[in-house]
Amino acid sequence: MSIIKKRIEQFSRIYHSEVVAIRRYIHANPELSFQETNTAAFICRKLDEYGIPYQSGIAKTGIVGLIEGKRKDKVIALRADMDALPITELNDVPYKSKNEGVMHACGHDAHIAVLLGAARILNEMKEYLDGTVKLIFQPSEESFPGGAKAMIEEGVLHNPEVAHVIGEHVLPTLDAGKIGFRPGMYMASTDEIYITVFGKGGHGATPDLNIDPVVIASHILISLQQIVSRQANPTIPTVLSFGRVIADGRTNIIPDKVIMEGTLRTFDENWRKKAHQKIEEIATNTAQAFGGKCEIHIAHGYPFVENHPNLTARLKRYAIEFLGPRKVVDLDMRMTAEDFAYFTQALPSVFYRLGTKTKKKEVTNLHTAQFDIDEESLHIGMGVMAYMAYRQLEEMID
């Protein structure tokens, strides 16, 4: 085991500069969900260069590579997402986004680079692999209905049959070089809430002749907060937030309608369904009480991410073997969401975190125009991913 560990460490150092270059190329050329054609072509060129066979065009732009070791009946999958966000980058760096209004502000460029680096290492050492590694390069994590669901529906977990899926995501609040795990429930489900309140517009100076949808929407917005504070079980984390309210009137013009858009996050499917009903009841009844009406649409999004406890414990142990105990940490639950959840529902799977925080530098959060990473984290990322894959195949029970 120590010889394998040393070889992976050496490879991760040797290939670090190339993986940095890969990450910077992808960062400079971001593409939105299900539009990752150039990104996919670049990944295919790299897999060709490494001599790794693959299939492309899965779920539009997805790619699946295959590294066959000593056995073909033991298979795990490693996954990276490929899409960027509709954000204009404000970083002044040589690899700044060339596509106006599109940016890798969530670290998917790093995910691709790490998986390609890990794939190259594993392919160089495939004669030592006690099984097969499937490489999943997934489109559209950022947009419903998500690329994970589409790839699963197109058979990515079959032919050959996958036993586990392992995914990684950068974490800008965790020091570069550290890895984080959490067994069980980790990331929340997510639904998009769309409410349109209809009233009767008119002059702001004659409210008695109008049915004011602005006032109605305000009451609905406040009343909906009681779902979390007074109706949710306090032991079930729940968030209901509205980030967009459009009342297209003027100082003296009351509009005919108000549009509200928000999100519901939680960790319990039964409560999630009940919360949907509460949102519809409160919004409908409140609008009617004031003489208006409303339309509600709830876009049922990703389920919650639930890391398999035993597999998480094993991967954490492998990470400690590779990095040492001081660089492997326990994570808190997060109300953010991930379509990797579909993999965790389909198979015993694990979603872990790679620290990317630069020491003595202010944290730039995910989904911001200033987001960036400490690229020293990349050699750690590919090394630990390759090592965990090797060890998991080694210890898998037939």
Residue pairs with C-beta under 8 A, 6 or more apart in sequence:
1 321
1 391
4 125
4 128
4 387
4 390
5 321
5 322
5 387
7 125
8 121
8 125
8 322
8 383
8 386
8 387
8 390
9 322
9 383
11 120
11 121
11 124
11 125
11 383
11 386
12 117
12 121
12 379
12 380
12 382
12 383
12 386
13 379
15 117
15 120
15 121
15 379
15 382
16 117
16 378
16 379
18 117
19 113
19 114
19 116
19 117
19 378
19 379
19 382
20 113
20 375
20 378
22 46
22 112
22 113
22 116
22 117
23 109
23 110
23 112
23 113
23 375
23 378
24 94
24 95
24 109
25 42
25 95
26 39
26 42
26 104
26 108
26 109
26 112
26 113
27 95
27 97
27 104
27 109
28 95
28 96
28 97
28 98
29 38
29 39
29 42
29 97
29 98
29 99
30 39
30 84
30 85
30 97
30 99
30 102
30 103
30 104
30 109
31 37
31 38
31 39
31 82
31 83
31 84
31 99
31 102
32 83
32 84
32 85
32 86
32 102
32 142
32 143
33 83
33 139
33 140
33 141
33 142
33 143
33 147
34 60
34 61
34 83
34 139
34 140
34 143
34 147
35 61
35 83
36 61
36 82
36 83
36 139
36 140
37 61
39 61
39 82
39 112
40 56
40 61
40 62
40 63
40 82
40 137
40 139
43 63
43 82
43 112
43 116
43 137
44 54
44 56
44 63
46 116
47 53
47 54
47 63
47 65
47 116
47 119
47 135
50 116
50 119
50 120
50 123
51 123
52 65
52 66
52 67
52 119
52 123
52 135
53 65
53 66
54 63
54 64
54 65
54 66
54 135
55 63
55 64
56 62
56 63
58 64
58 151
58 154
58 156
59 138
59 139
59 140
59 147
59 150
59 151
59 153
59 154
59 156
60 139
60 150
61 82
61 139
62 82
62 136
62 137
62 138
62 139
62 147
62 150
62 151
62 154
62 156
63 135
63 136
63 137
64 134
64 135
64 136
64 137
64 151
64 156
65 119
65 134
65 135
65 137
66 132
66 133
66 134
66 135
66 160
67 119
67 122
67 123
67 126
67 129
67 132
67 133
67 134
67 135
68 126
68 132
69 126
69 127
69 128
69 129
69 130
69 131
69 132
69 133
69 393
70 127
70 128
70 129
70 130
70 131
71 130
71 131
71 132
72 131
72 132
72 160
73 131
73 160
73 398
74 130
74 131
74 132
74 163
74 393
74 396
74 398
75 131
75 132
75 133
75 134
75 160
75 161
75 162
75 163
76 131
76 132
76 133
76 134
76 162
76 163
76 164
76 165
76 166
76 389
76 392
76 393
76 396
77 133
77 134
77 135
77 136
77 156
77 157
77 162
77 164
77 165
77 166
78 115
78 118
78 119
78 133
78 134
78 135
78 136
78 165
78 166
78 167
78 385
78 389
79 115
79 136
79 137
79 138
79 148
79 165
79 166
79 167
79 340
79 343
80 108
80 111
80 112
80 114
80 115
80 136
80 137
80 138
80 167
80 168
81 108
81 111
81 138
81 139
81 140
81 141
81 142
81 147
82 108
82 112
82 137
82 138
82 139
82 141
82 147
83 108
83 139
83 140
83 141
83 142
83 143
83 147
84 97
84 99
84 102
84 103
84 104
84 105
84 106
84 108
84 109
84 142
85 102
85 103
85 104
85 105
85 106
85 142
85 367
86 101
86 102
87 101
87 102
87 103
87 105
87 367
87 368
87 369
88 97
88 100
88 101
88 103
88 369
89 96
89 97
89 103
89 105
89 369
90 369
90 370
91 369
91 370
91 371
91 372
93 372
97 103
97 104
103 369
103 371
105 366
105 367
105 368
105 369
105 371
106 142
106 170
106 366
106 367
106 371
107 169
107 170
107 172
107 356
107 366
107 371
107 373
108 141
110 170
110 354
110 356
110 373
110 377
110 378
110 381
111 168
111 169
111 170
112 137
113 378
113 382
114 168
114 354
114 378
114 381
114 382
114 385
115 135
115 137
115 168
115 382
115 385
116 382
117 378
117 379
117 381
117 382
117 386
118 381
118 382
118 383
118 385
118 386
118 389
119 133
119 135
121 382
121 383
121 386
122 129
122 133
122 386
122 389
122 390
125 386
125 390
128 390
129 389
129 390
129 393
130 393
130 394
130 396
131 393
131 396
132 160
132 393
133 389
133 393
134 156
134 160
134 162
136 151
136 156
136 165
138 147
138 148
138 151
139 147
139 150
140 146
140 147
140 150
140 339
141 147
141 148
141 338
141 339
141 340
144 192
144 299
144 301
144 302
145 301
146 302
146 339
146 342
147 339
148 339
148 340
148 341
148 342
148 343
149 339
149 342
152 342
152 343
152 346
156 162
157 165
157 343
157 346
157 347
162 347
163 347
163 348
163 396
164 308
164 311
164 347
164 348
164 349
164 350
164 392
165 340
165 343
165 344
165 346
165 347
165 349
165 350
166 315
166 349
166 350
166 352
166 385
166 388
166 389
166 392
167 340
167 343
167 349
167 350
167 351
167 352
168 351
168 352
168 353
168 354
168 381
168 385
169 338
169 340
169 351
169 352
169 353
169 354
170 353
170 354
170 355
170 356
170 366
170 373
170 377
171 180
171 353
171 354
171 355
171 356
171 357
172 356
172 357
172 363
172 364
172 365
172 366
172 371
172 373
173 357
173 363
173 365
174 180
174 329
174 353
174 354
174 355
174 356
174 357
175 355
175 357
175 359
176 355
176 356
176 357
176 358
176 359
176 373
176 374
176 376
176 377
176 380
177 323
177 327
177 355
177 376
177 377
177 380
178 323
178 327
178 328
178 329
178 355
179 319
179 323
179 327
179 328
179 329
179 352
179 353
179 354
179 355
179 380
179 384
180 328
180 329
180 330
180 331
180 352
180 353
180 355
181 307
181 312
181 315
181 316
181 319
181 328
181 329
181 330
181 331
181 350
181 352
181 353
182 307
182 312
182 330
182 331
182 332
182 333
183 307
183 308
183 309
183 312
183 313
184 306
184 307
184 309
184 312
185 267
185 304
185 305
185 306
185 307
185 333
186 304
186 305
186 306
186 307
186 331
186 333
186 334
186 351
187 304
187 305
187 333
187 334
187 335
187 336
187 337
187 338
187 341
187 351
188 237
188 239
188 265
188 266
188 267
188 304
188 333
188 334
188 335
188 336
188 337
189 265
189 266
189 267
189 269
189 272
189 301
189 302
189 303
189 304
189 337
189 341
190 263
190 264
190 265
190 301
190 302
190 337
191 263
191 264
191 265
191 272
191 276
191 298
191 299
191 300
191 301
192 261
192 262
192 263
192 298
192 299
192 301
193 240
193 242
193 260
193 261
193 262
193 263
193 264
193 279
193 296
193 297
193 298
193 299
194 259
194 260
194 261
194 296
194 297
194 298
194 299
195 217
195 220
195 259
195 260
195 261
195 262
195 283
195 294
195 295
195 296
195 297
196 257
196 258
196 259
196 260
196 294
196 295
197 213
197 216
197 217
197 220
197 257
197 258
197 259
197 260
197 283
197 287
197 292
197 293
197 294
198 213
198 256
198 257
198 287
198 292
198 293
198 294
198 295
199 210
199 211
199 212
199 213
199 214
199 216
199 254
199 255
199 256
199 257
199 258
199 290
199 291
199 292
200 210
200 211
200 256
200 292
201 210
201 213
201 249
201 253
201 254
201 255
201 256
201 257
202 209
202 210
202 253
202 254
203 209
203 210
203 252
203 253
203 254
204 249
204 250
204 251
204 252
204 253
204 254
205 252
207 254
210 254
211 290
211 291
211 292
212 254
212 290
213 247
213 254
213 255
213 256
213 257
213 258
213 292
214 247
214 249
214 254
214 255
214 258
215 290
216 258
216 286
216 287
216 290
216 292
216 294
217 245
217 247
217 258
217 260
219 286
219 290
220 260
220 282
220 283
220 286
220 287
220 294
221 242
221 245
221 260
223 282
223 286
224 240
224 242
224 279
224 282
224 283
225 240
226 282
227 238
227 240
227 275
227 278
227 279
227 282
228 238
228 239
228 240
231 275
231 278
232 238
232 266
232 271
232 275
233 268
233 271
236 266
236 267
236 268
236 271
237 265
237 266
237 267
237 333
237 335
238 264
238 265
238 266
238 267
238 271
238 275
239 263
239 264
239 265
239 266
239 335
240 262
240 263
240 264
240 265
240 275
240 279
241 262
241 263
242 260
242 261
242 262
243 261
243 262
243 263
244 259
244 260
244 261
244 262
245 258
245 259
245 260
245 261
246 258
246 259
246 260
247 255
247 258
247 259
248 255
249 255
264 272
264 275
264 276
264 279
264 298
265 335
265 336
265 337
266 272
266 275
266 304
267 304
267 333
269 303
276 298
279 296
279 298
280 296
280 298
283 294
283 296
284 293
284 294
284 296
287 293
287 294
301 337
302 337
302 338
302 339
302 341
302 342
303 341
303 342
303 345
304 337
304 341
305 337
305 338
305 340
305 341
305 344
305 351
306 341
306 344
306 345
307 344
307 349
307 350
307 351
307 352
308 344
308 348
308 349
308 350
310 348
311 348
311 349
311 350
311 392
312 350
312 352
314 391
314 392
314 395
315 350
315 352
315 388
315 392
316 328
318 384
318 387
318 388
318 391
318 392
319 327
319 328
319 352
319 384
319 387
319 388
320 328
321 387
321 391
322 383
322 384
322 387
322 388
323 380
323 384
327 380
331 353
336 366
338 351
340 349
340 351
343 349
344 350
344 351
354 377
354 380
354 381
354 384
355 377
356 373
356 374
356 377
357 363
357 374
358 373
358 374
359 374
364 370
364 371
364 372
365 371
